Amino acid sequence: MGTPKFNPEAVTKIIRERRSMFPAQFKENDPVNESIIEEILENANWAPTHKLTQPWRFIVYTGAGLKTFGDYQAELYKLRAEKNGTPFLEGTYQKFKENPSKASHMIALLLKRTEGSGIPVMEEISAVAMAVQNMYLTACAHGLACYWGTGGPTFWAEAREDFGLEGEDMLMGFFYVAKPATDQWPAGRRELIAEKVSWVRE
Ligand SMILES: Cc1cc2nc3c(=O)[nH]c(=O)nc-3n(C[C@H](O)[C@H](O)[C@H](O)COP(=O)(O)O)c2cc1C
């Protein structure tokens, strides 16, 4: 295969203009065509991965599955508050219950360790994060609203078994996808790259 002809301007444009958009900005009850969701997942699968361990796993919630998930995380939030004495806020409970259904699809981001691979967990976390960046870029290229959230059960030990996690497996959060309710694309904000780089030239 010869070197593919890429378009660097197009790559730079999508990288710099990619944005997160949140449930308040989602157009509700208007699902994204599932061929785009399949494309998002396929592109995730092409992330770099040391020793080809391909540690990313996904669970896609849509339709009634979003309500099932919302009910699940709201009830687990309540249970944790009762069991662990962590604060219970009615507003948070309602958000856990209702937010997933505002999306078209919500994709749980899982890290599956390969036994005996010898790959440090940091590298597997990095590989999953690169898969998520592919998802972000693909969703944004289609003009969709999306974001990576690490709320809800992401760090709840009680949820591990429900997600089939063993040993060093991880739940790394949730990737929300929806059509945007507005045609206002969010502005970007970054400190200058020059403040974050040092060069060694000799
Ligand atoms: C690992 C990771 C976790 C994140 N978790 C959350 C989250 O829990 N809640 C949230 O509102 N945004 C979350 N975000 C999205 C950031 O808020 C978003 O990337 C940031 O505001 C910059 O905006 P941009 O993505 O439009 O450039 C997360 C992003 C990353 C990379």
The ligand as an ORCA input file, in Angstrom:
! r2SCAN-3c Opt
* xyz 0 1
  C     -10.825     12.177     31.235
  C     -11.895     13.228     31.078
  C     -12.945     13.264     31.969
  C     -13.958     14.215     31.858
  N     -14.986     14.216     32.763
  C     -15.934     15.170     32.682
  C     -17.018     15.189     33.622
  O     -17.110     14.307     34.482
  N     -17.921     16.173     33.527
  C     -17.843     17.130     32.548
  O     -18.687     18.021     32.513
  N     -16.860     17.111     31.619
  C     -15.912     16.156     31.659
  N     -14.921     16.124     30.709
  C     -14.966     17.063     29.555
  C     -14.310     18.380     29.875
  O     -15.197     19.163     30.663
  C     -13.971     19.118     28.559
  O     -13.109     18.358     27.778
  C     -13.336     20.489     28.885
  O     -14.298     21.344     29.416
  C     -12.718     21.148     27.663
  O     -13.704     21.392     26.691
  P     -13.579     20.815     25.207
  O     -13.673     19.294     25.303
  O     -14.775     21.402     24.481
  O     -12.277     21.250     24.632
  C     -13.908     15.177     30.804
  C     -12.831     15.130     29.890
  C     -11.834     14.168     30.025
  C     -10.705     14.125     29.025
*
